[in-house]
């Protein structure tokens, strides 16, 4: 049997059926490309991780800080917003230093 260069013969990993130039198995309908299967599996796992992260309640500390940032007294709001800004700034500087060390040592 002589195969032309344009034909791609792929055996389905699910049912064992041989398929020619197909992305999905003609017998069972499963995806034939291993690379595409891995991409879809990664996307499925990432979607589950995101849904789990979104469904989690914030910690008691986060709830307290968010509540205080919406406090009725201006002084309390400003104090907690200042703390929040300082925290974000410290984290940004720390991430930059870690990135810089990573670049230097790589």
C-alpha positions as CSV (number, residue, x, y, z in Angstrom):
1,X,0.0,0.0,0.0
2,X,1.5,3.3,-1.1
3,X,0.6,6.3,1.0
4,X,0.6,9.8,-0.5
5,X,2.2,12.6,1.4
6,X,-1.1,14.4,1.7
7,X,-2.8,11.6,3.6
8,X,-2.4,11.3,7.3
9,X,-3.4,8.0,8.9
10,X,-4.2,8.3,12.6
11,X,-5.4,5.5,14.9
12,X,-8.0,6.5,17.4
13,X,-6.8,6.1,21.0
14,X,-10.3,5.4,22.2
15,X,-11.7,2.8,19.8
16,X,-8.7,1.8,17.6
17,X,-10.3,2.8,14.3
18,X,-7.9,4.1,11.6
19,X,-8.8,7.6,10.2
20,X,-7.5,9.3,7.1
21,X,-7.1,13.1,7.2
22,X,-9.6,13.6,10.0
23,X,-9.5,15.7,13.2
24,X,-12.2,13.6,14.9
25,X,-12.7,9.9,14.8
26,X,-15.3,8.8,12.3
27,X,-16.3,5.9,14.5
28,X,-16.5,7.4,18.1
29,X,-16.1,11.1,17.5
30,X,-13.1,11.6,19.9
31,X,-10.4,14.1,19.1
32,X,-7.4,12.5,17.3
33,X,-4.7,15.1,17.8
34,X,-2.8,14.5,21.0
35,X,-1.6,18.1,21.1
36,X,-5.2,19.4,20.8
37,X,-6.3,17.0,23.5
38,X,-3.7,18.3,25.9
39,X,-4.6,21.9,25.1
40,X,-8.3,21.2,25.8
41,X,-7.4,19.4,29.0
42,X,-5.3,22.4,30.2
43,X,-8.1,24.7,29.3
44,X,-10.6,22.6,31.2
45,X,-8.3,22.4,34.3
46,X,-7.7,26.2,34.1
47,X,-11.5,26.9,33.9
48,X,-12.1,24.7,37.0
49,X,-9.3,26.5,38.9
50,X,-10.8,29.9,38.0
51,X,-14.3,28.9,39.0
52,X,-13.0,27.6,42.3
53,X,-11.0,30.8,43.0
54,X,-14.0,32.9,42.2
55,X,-16.3,30.9,44.4
56,X,-14.1,31.2,47.5
57,X,-15.0,33.7,50.1
58,X,-12.4,36.3,51.0
59,X,-10.6,35.7,54.3
60,X,-11.7,37.5,57.4
61,X,-8.8,39.9,57.1
62,X,-9.7,40.8,53.5
63,X,-13.4,41.3,54.6
64,X,-12.3,43.6,57.4
65,X,-10.1,45.7,55.2
66,X,-12.8,46.0,52.5
67,X,-15.3,46.9,55.1
68,X,-13.1,49.6,56.6
69,X,-12.3,51.0,53.1
70,X,-16.0,51.7,52.8
71,X,-16.4,53.0,56.4
72,X,-18.7,56.0,57.0
73,X,-15.9,58.1,58.6
74,X,-13.5,59.7,56.1
75,X,-10.5,59.4,58.4
76,X,-10.9,55.6,58.7
77,X,-11.4,55.2,54.9
78,X,-8.3,57.3,54.2
79,X,-6.2,55.4,56.7
80,X,-7.2,52.0,55.2
81,X,-6.8,53.2,51.7
82,X,-3.3,54.4,52.6
83,X,-2.5,51.0,54.1
84,X,-3.8,49.4,50.9
85,X,-1.7,51.6,48.6
86,X,1.4,51.0,50.7
87,X,0.9,47.3,50.6
88,X,0.4,47.3,46.8
89,X,3.6,49.4,46.4
90,X,5.7,47.1,48.6
91,X,4.5,44.1,46.7
92,X,5.3,45.8,43.3
93,X,8.8,46.7,44.5
94,X,9.3,43.1,45.9
95,X,8.1,41.6,42.6
96,X,10.5,43.9,40.6
97,X,13.4,42.9,42.8
98,X,12.6,39.2,42.4
99,X,12.3,39.6,38.7
100,X,15.6,41.5,38.6
101,X,17.4,38.8,40.6
102,X,15.9,36.2,38.3
103,X,17.2,38.0,35.2
104,X,20.7,38.5,36.7
105,X,21.1,34.9,37.9
106,X,19.6,33.3,34.7
